[in-house]
């Protein structure tokens, strides 16, 4: 039986989801809610086989081992530690990921 990973969100990642919802909700609250629920389902799929997601290109510059799950226009940046997946950020794919973006994403 495959290992099941616990998926945890940093406070920064939770704020990212709230901001995404608020942005979409400016036009349509119902669509914003549906979108976030679908995005959360995608993220919850990391409970199984999170290694299927590629390492991010920024690792080389930041000396990290983050991975990302890409869904729609968003990147879920996460790290794996033992049997846990820590969601660090959920950002639009057009945004550049850099150390200051991740420094504020502490694991709770």
Secondary structure as UniProt FT lines:
FT   STRAND          6..9
FT   HELIX           11..25
FT   TURN            26..27
FT   HELIX           29..44
FT   HELIX           45..47
FT   HELIX           50..52
FT   TURN            57..58
FT   HELIX           59..62
FT   STRAND          67..71
FT   TURN            72..73
FT   STRAND          74..81
FT   TURN            82..83
FT   STRAND          84..92
FT   TURN            93..94
FT   HELIX           99..103
//
